[in-house]
Amino acid sequence: MTVKITKPSINVREELADLKKPTGLAGEAMLRAETPQEQFQLIGAGRRNLIINGGFTVWQRSTSGVAASSFNMDAADRWYSSRAALSQEIENSMPYAHLVHGNYSDSAYINHRIEDFAHTLGKEVTLSFWIKSDDGLGSDGAIFIRYYNSSNAYVTVVPSTTSFTYSTGWKKITHTFTMPTTTPKGAGYGLEFFLYGDKTSTNNNGKSWDMKEVQFELGKVATPFEHRSYGEELAACQRYYEKTYNQSVVPATATAIGGVSTGGVAGNNTTSEIGSRFNFEVSKRAVPTVTIYDLSGNVGKVTRGLYGTGTTANQTGATANIAETGVFITSASGSDASEFYAHYTADAEL
């Protein structure tokens, strides 16, 4: 028996080819990708966004900061602000950054630092974010990126003259560039991003701008923002900062909830030093600065006594043997029973 094989018609072949083509924005990005690494990033095999807390979901320190003419990290995790107060706002159940300019005759910016970026050197990368302003800003936004090299000098990656415009509605800003090949300084330094709402203005006291979904990734394509779970983002932030307080509670608040404690012996009233080691939730990138608080919120103190039978706050406390993994806290003096309670924060930011 002879079997005759008939070639499909041109229309059928075209339809079959269409089925193999990727579709939508992700598909277009895949077609534009020129290397396997770019396609690897696009299909989500591994984390694309090198910025931690780019969606402004984690706010361990506070959800409302103050303006200062310095690098000031007092609100959203991993984000410094300068000459602007950074606070949290919510839209469709999602937080974003709201910055209000202070009374300074210089421009304001928000700053982020990436710890490990050596694998991006010499490669094409893309920065993207969304920005808007409800009260007139938008004519002179700017990007400035730099890092410190092994010769103790800054390498300008993107000059501060890199400008963009925006207005009252959310606008996505995308900037693709090639990273330098100069060797970075190393531990304790990072790739620094400065994002300005008003680079050349002299004073915008009281005016504000908003930012969300900041992403930095390998490749020449700005892919959709990588949303991570809150737990994953929090753990990444805790490599740089953590606290014993509940996430919604600002450090130095008077509360016993979440505090650490030593074990005590009823009726053992002593003034001798007692202490205990406490392990961090996440190992820090470096030995952190640890600040302790008693249950009333006093800095450098512990609450001493037997909880439930009478305690005394404002007793002298101290830290010792601080490591990347934990801290030893002592109650150096006090006339109450040998047990103490305390809160702490551990800060190892770049």
C-alpha positions as CSV (number, residue, x, y, z in Angstrom):
1,M,0.0,0.0,0.0
2,T,1.3,3.4,-0.9
3,V,0.9,6.2,1.5
4,K,0.8,9.7,0.1
5,I,1.9,12.5,2.3
6,T,0.5,15.9,1.4
7,K,2.2,19.1,2.5
8,P,0.1,21.4,4.5
9,S,-1.1,24.5,2.7
10,I,0.6,27.8,3.1
11,N,-2.2,29.0,5.5
12,V,-1.9,26.0,7.7
13,R,1.9,26.3,7.9
14,E,1.5,30.0,8.9
15,E,-1.0,29.0,11.6
16,L,1.4,26.3,13.0
17,A,4.2,28.8,13.0
18,D,2.1,31.3,14.9
19,L,1.4,28.7,17.6
20,K,5.1,28.5,18.3
21,K,5.6,32.2,18.6
22,P,5.6,33.8,22.1
23,T,2.9,36.3,22.5
24,G,2.2,39.4,24.6
25,L,4.8,41.7,26.2
26,A,6.8,38.8,27.6
27,G,6.8,37.2,24.2
28,E,8.1,40.4,22.5
29,A,10.8,40.7,25.1
30,M,11.8,37.0,24.5
31,L,12.1,37.7,20.7
32,R,14.2,40.8,21.4
33,A,16.6,38.9,23.7
34,E,19.9,38.2,22.1
35,T,21.5,35.9,24.6
36,P,20.5,32.8,26.6
37,Q,21.1,34.8,29.8
38,E,18.6,37.4,28.8
39,Q,16.0,34.7,28.1
40,F,16.9,33.0,31.4
41,Q,16.1,36.3,33.1
42,L,12.9,36.8,31.2
43,I,11.4,33.4,32.0
44,G,11.9,34.0,35.7
45,A,14.6,31.3,36.3
46,G,16.3,33.1,39.2
47,R,15.7,36.5,40.6
48,R,15.7,39.4,38.1
49,N,15.5,42.4,40.3
50,L,18.8,43.2,42.1
51,I,17.2,45.9,44.2
52,I,15.8,44.8,47.5
53,N,12.5,46.3,48.6
54,G,12.1,48.0,45.2
55,G,8.3,47.8,45.7
56,F,8.5,49.6,49.1
57,T,6.7,46.8,50.9
58,V,8.9,46.6,54.0
59,W,9.1,49.5,56.5
60,Q,10.7,48.1,59.7
61,R,11.9,51.5,61.1
62,S,8.7,53.5,60.5
63,T,6.2,54.3,57.8
64,S,6.9,58.0,58.2
65,G,10.3,59.7,58.2
66,V,11.7,63.2,58.5
67,A,13.7,65.4,56.1
68,A,17.4,65.8,56.8
69,S,20.3,67.2,54.8
70,S,22.1,63.9,54.9
71,F,21.7,60.2,54.0
72,N,18.8,59.4,56.3
73,M,17.3,55.9,56.5
74,D,14.4,56.2,58.9
75,A,11.4,54.7,56.9
76,A,11.4,52.2,54.0
77,D,14.0,49.5,54.3
78,R,17.1,49.8,52.2
79,W,16.2,53.3,51.1
80,Y,18.0,56.5,52.2
81,S,16.4,59.9,51.5
82,S,18.1,63.3,51.6
83,R,16.4,66.6,52.1
84,A,13.0,65.0,51.8
85,A,10.8,63.1,54.3
86,L,10.0,59.6,53.1
87,S,6.7,58.1,54.0
88,Q,4.4,55.3,53.0
89,E,1.2,55.7,50.9
90,I,-1.2,53.0,49.7
91,E,-2.8,52.6,46.3
92,N,-5.0,49.6,45.5
93,S,-3.7,47.9,48.6
94,M,-0.1,48.3,47.4
95,P,2.4,50.6,49.2
96,Y,4.6,53.2,47.4
97,A,7.1,55.9,48.4
98,H,5.9,59.4,49.0
99,L,8.6,62.1,49.4
100,V,8.0,65.6,50.7
101,H,10.8,68.2,50.3
102,G,12.2,69.9,53.3
103,N,13.2,73.6,53.5
104,Y,16.6,73.2,51.8
105,S,18.1,75.2,48.9
106,D,19.4,72.0,47.3
107,S,17.7,69.1,45.4
108,A,16.3,66.1,47.1
109,Y,16.7,62.5,46.2
110,I,16.2,58.9,47.3
111,N,19.2,56.5,47.4
112,H,19.6,52.8,47.2
113,R,22.7,50.6,47.4
114,I,23.2,47.2,45.9
115,E,25.8,45.1,47.8
116,D,26.7,42.4,45.2
117,F,26.9,43.7,41.6
118,A,30.3,42.4,40.3
119,H,28.4,40.0,37.9
120,T,26.9,43.0,36.1
121,L,30.3,44.6,35.2
122,G,30.7,45.1,31.5
123,K,27.1,44.0,30.7
124,E,24.0,45.8,29.5
125,V,21.6,46.5,32.3
126,T,18.3,48.3,32.7
127,L,16.9,50.5,35.4
128,S,13.1,51.1,35.5
129,F,10.7,52.7,37.9
130,W,7.3,54.5,38.1
131,I,7.1,58.1,39.2
132,K,4.5,61.0,39.5
133,S,3.9,64.2,41.3
134,D,0.6,65.8,42.3
135,D,1.8,69.4,42.9
136,G,3.8,70.6,40.0
137,L,7.1,68.7,40.0
138,G,8.2,66.7,36.9
139,S,10.3,69.0,34.6
140,D,13.7,67.9,36.0
141,G,13.8,64.4,37.2
142,A,17.3,62.8,37.1
143,I,19.2,59.6,37.6
144,F,22.8,59.3,39.0
145,I,24.6,56.0,39.5
146,R,28.1,55.5,40.9
147,Y,30.3,53.0,42.8
148,Y,33.6,53.2,44.7
149,N,36.5,51.4,43.1
150,S,39.6,49.7,44.5
151,S,41.6,52.9,43.9
152,N,39.5,54.7,46.5
153,A,37.7,56.8,43.9
154,Y,34.1,56.9,42.6
155,V,33.3,55.5,39.1
156,T,30.4,57.4,37.5
157,V,28.2,54.8,35.9
158,V,25.3,57.1,34.9
159,P,26.0,60.9,35.1
160,S,23.6,63.1,37.1
161,T,22.8,64.9,33.8
162,T,20.7,61.9,32.8
163,S,17.2,63.5,33.0
164,F,13.6,62.6,32.5
165,T,10.2,64.3,32.8
166,Y,7.0,63.2,34.5
167,S,3.7,64.7,35.6
168,T,0.5,63.9,37.7
169,G,-0.1,60.4,36.4
170,W,2.2,57.4,37.0
171,K,4.9,57.3,34.3
172,K,7.4,54.5,33.8
173,I,11.0,55.6,33.4
174,T,13.4,53.2,31.7
175,H,17.2,53.6,31.2
176,T,19.4,51.0,29.6
177,F,23.2,51.3,29.8
178,T,26.4,49.3,29.9
179,M,28.1,48.8,33.3
180,P,31.8,49.8,33.5
181,T,34.5,47.1,34.0
182,T,36.4,48.8,36.7
183,T,36.8,46.6,39.8
184,P,34.7,47.7,42.8
185,K,36.1,48.5,46.2
186,G,34.6,45.4,47.9
187,A,32.8,44.8,51.2
188,G,31.1,47.7,52.8
189,Y,30.5,49.5,49.6
190,G,27.9,49.2,46.9
191,L,26.4,50.3,43.6
192,E,24.6,53.6,44.5
193,F,21.5,54.8,42.8
194,F,20.3,58.4,43.2
195,L,16.8,59.1,41.9
196,Y,15.9,62.8,41.9
197,G,12.4,64.4,41.6
198,D,13.9,67.8,41.1
199,K,17.6,67.7,40.2
200,T,18.1,71.4,39.2
201,S,15.5,73.2,41.3
202,T,16.7,75.5,44.1
203,N,13.9,75.0,46.6
204,N,10.7,73.0,46.6
205,N,9.8,73.1,50.2
206,G,6.6,71.2,50.9
207,K,6.2,69.8,47.4
208,S,6.2,66.1,46.9
209,W,6.7,63.2,44.4
210,D,5.9,59.5,44.5
211,M,7.8,56.4,43.4
212,K,7.1,52.7,43.1
213,E,8.4,49.5,41.5
214,V,12.1,50.3,41.2
215,Q,13.9,47.5,39.3
216,F,17.5,46.9,38.2
217,E,18.2,43.9,36.0
218,L,20.5,42.4,33.5
219,G,19.7,42.9,29.8
220,K,18.4,45.7,27.6
221,V,14.7,44.9,28.3
222,A,12.7,46.4,31.2
223,T,10.6,43.4,32.2
224,P,7.5,43.7,34.3
225,F,8.2,44.4,38.0
226,E,9.1,41.3,40.0
227,H,6.7,41.1,42.9
228,R,8.1,39.0,45.8
229,S,6.2,37.8,48.8
230,Y,6.4,40.0,51.9
231,G,8.2,37.2,53.8
232,E,10.8,36.9,51.1
233,E,11.4,40.7,50.9
234,L,11.5,41.0,54.7
235,A,14.2,38.2,55.0
236,A,16.3,40.0,52.3
237,C,16.0,43.3,54.2
238,Q,16.9,41.6,57.5
239,R,20.3,40.9,56.2
240,Y,20.8,44.6,56.7
241,Y,18.5,45.5,59.5
242,E,16.1,43.8,62.0
243,K,14.3,44.5,65.2
244,T,12.6,42.5,68.0
245,Y,9.4,44.6,67.8
246,N,6.4,43.6,65.7
247,Q,6.7,44.9,62.1
248,S,4.0,47.5,62.7
249,V,5.7,48.8,65.9
250,V,8.4,51.6,65.7
251,P,11.5,50.9,67.7
252,A,11.7,52.6,71.2
253,T,7.9,52.1,71.6
254,A,6.9,51.1,75.2
255,T,5.8,47.5,74.8
256,A,6.8,44.1,76.1
257,I,5.6,42.3,73.0
258,G,8.4,40.7,71.1
259,G,11.1,41.5,73.7
260,V,13.9,39.1,74.5
261,S,14.6,37.9,78.1
262,T,16.9,35.9,80.3
263,G,15.7,33.2,82.6
264,G,15.4,34.3,86.3
265,V,15.1,32.8,89.7
266,A,12.3,34.0,92.0
267,G,13.5,35.8,95.1
268,N,17.1,36.1,93.9
269,N,17.7,39.8,94.4
270,T,21.2,40.6,93.2
271,T,23.1,43.5,91.8
272,S,25.6,41.3,89.9
273,E,25.7,41.4,86.1
274,I,23.6,38.9,84.2
275,G,23.4,38.3,80.5
276,S,22.4,36.1,77.7
277,R,23.2,35.7,74.0
278,F,20.4,36.3,71.4
279,N,20.6,35.1,67.8
280,F,19.5,37.3,65.0
281,E,16.7,36.2,62.7
282,V,19.0,36.5,59.7
283,S,22.8,36.6,59.6
284,K,23.9,40.2,58.8
285,R,26.2,41.2,55.9
286,A,28.7,42.5,58.5
287,V,28.9,43.0,62.3
288,P,25.9,45.3,63.0
289,T,25.4,48.3,65.3
290,V,23.1,47.0,68.0
291,T,20.9,49.4,70.0
292,I,19.0,48.1,73.1
293,Y,15.8,49.4,74.7
294,D,14.0,48.5,77.9
295,L,10.3,47.7,77.8
296,S,9.5,51.4,78.3
297,G,11.5,52.4,75.3
298,N,14.6,53.9,77.0
299,V,17.8,53.6,74.9
300,G,20.7,51.6,76.3
301,K,18.6,50.2,79.2
302,V,16.9,46.9,80.1
303,T,13.9,46.1,82.3
304,R,14.9,44.0,85.3
305,G,12.8,41.8,87.5
306,L,10.4,39.0,87.3
307,Y,7.8,39.6,84.6
308,G,4.3,39.4,86.1
309,T,5.5,39.9,89.7
310,G,7.1,43.3,89.3
311,T,9.8,44.8,87.1
312,T,11.9,47.9,87.0
313,A,12.7,49.7,83.8
314,N,15.6,52.0,83.1
315,Q,18.3,49.6,84.4
316,T,21.7,49.9,82.9
317,G,22.3,47.5,80.0
318,A,25.1,46.8,77.6
319,T,26.0,44.8,74.5
320,A,29.1,42.6,74.1
321,N,30.5,40.0,71.6
322,I,28.4,41.4,68.7
323,A,28.7,39.1,65.7
324,E,27.0,38.8,62.3
325,T,24.8,36.1,63.8
326,G,23.8,37.6,67.2
327,V,24.6,39.7,70.3
328,F,25.3,39.2,74.0
329,I,23.2,41.6,76.1
330,T,23.9,42.2,79.8
331,S,22.1,43.9,82.7
332,A,25.1,45.6,84.3
333,S,23.3,46.7,87.5
334,G,20.0,46.7,89.3
335,S,18.5,45.6,92.6
336,D,15.7,43.4,91.2
337,A,15.7,39.7,90.6
338,S,18.2,38.3,88.1
339,E,16.1,38.4,85.0
340,F,15.8,41.1,82.4
341,Y,13.8,42.0,79.4
342,A,14.8,44.1,76.4
343,H,14.3,45.0,72.8
344,Y,17.0,45.5,70.2
345,T,17.7,46.7,66.7
346,A,20.7,45.5,64.6
347,D,21.8,47.7,61.8
348,A,24.3,46.6,59.1
349,E,23.3,48.8,56.2
350,L,25.7,49.7,53.4
